[in-house]
Amino acid sequence: MARDWGRTISQTIQSDLGVVASFAPDVVILQLGTNDLTLLSAVEVGSALEDLTRLLFESYGVGHICVCQTLYRKGVPSFNKQVTILSQYLKVVFEPIPCVVFWRHRGLWKCKTRFLARDGVHLNNLGQYIFFAV
């Protein structure tokens, strides 16, 4: 099913693992799960991210995997509740796995300045700066 929005975890597995295989990176940073969270529960998304990290480590030899937190959306409390649950789930699941780090974007998690674009979903220029600088 084609979508007009960003990738899901399953689309990433289907379409992007060939790139991982061709580069054989030591480190992979994943900013995934936001689109999945609009369709699935936090536990289902967390489980899919855990499966992907294990696949990257066991089948593709990636030695270090950083899974970044899903960001809140402006004015969508039900989505944001799922983000909180997902973050708690991933923190617990990844803690005992030495090759995986769960990364919380400190500057965006409780940012007091406006960092989202008008759509309430994507980052504006300040948000992009914080995302890459912090």
N, C-alpha and C positions, 0 to 999 in steps of 0.2 A: 504494500500500500504506500503510495508516494505521499509525502507530506511537504508542506511549504515551509516548515520550520526545521530547526536543528536536529542533529543526530540523537538517536537513542542508543542505549548500550548494545542492543542486539544488532542495530545497523552498523555500529562501530566494529563489532566482532565480524560481521559478514563482509564489510568493505575495507577495513583498514589494517587487518592483521598481516596482510601481504607487505605493507609498508614496514611494519615492525620487523618482519622476517628479513626484508632486504637491507635494512639499516643495522639490525642486530644491536640496538642501543643497550647501554648499561643502565640507563635511567629512563623511566617513562612517567610523565605527569598527566594524570587524568582529571579533567574537569567535565565530568559526566554525571548524568542522573537527573538533571533538571527537567528535561522533556519527558523522561520516564515517569517522573513523580506526578505528572499531570494525568497519567493513565493507570499507574500502579501504586500499591501501598508502599510506605517507607521500608518495610521489611522486605518486600519483593525487590525493590530497587537496591537495597543494601546487599541482599543475597546475590543479585546479579553482578554488582560491583566486586564482591568478594570472589565470585567465580571467575570474573575477568582477571583479577589480580593473580589468582592461582594459575590461570591459563598462561598469562604473560611470564610468570616465573618458571613454571614447570615445562612448558612447551616451547617458549621462545627465549629462555635464558636471560630474561631481564632481571638484573640483580637488585635494583632499587625502584620501587613504585611509590609514587606520591599520589594519593587520592585527595583531591581538593573538595572542601565542603560545598554544598549547594547553597546558593545565595537566596535570601528572602525576596519576595516580590511585594511591591508596594500595594497595599490595599487588598491583599488576598489572604486573610487570616487562616482559612482552611489549608491552603497550600503551605503557608509558613509553619503551621503546626506540624505538617508532615516533614518539613525541612528539619525542624528541631528533633523529631523522632529519628529521622535518618542520620543526623549528626551523632546522636547518642548511640545508635546502633553501630555505626561505623567505628566510632572511637573504641567501643568495647571489642568488636570483632577483629579489628586490625592490631590492637595492642599486643597480643602475643605473637604476631607474625613479624619476624625480624626484617623481612625485605620490604614491608609496607609501612608507610607513614600516612596518617590522616592529617591533612593540613587545614587548619582553620585560618581563613583570611582575617587576621586581627583588625585591620583597618576597615573592613567592610562588615564585619559581624555586628558591631554596635556603633557604626559610624554615625556621628551626629550631624554631618553635613549631607546635603543631597548628592547622592552618587549614582542614582538611577536615571535613565532617560525618561522622557515623558510617558512612554508606554508602561513604565513601572516594572519592566522585566530586564531590559538590557542596561548595561553600564554606560553612563555618559563619559565625557573626557576625563573628568576628575575620578570617576570610578575606575576607568581603565588605568589611570596613573597609579591609584592606590593598589589595584589588583596586581600590577607588575612590580611595584616598588616596595611593597611591604612584605 
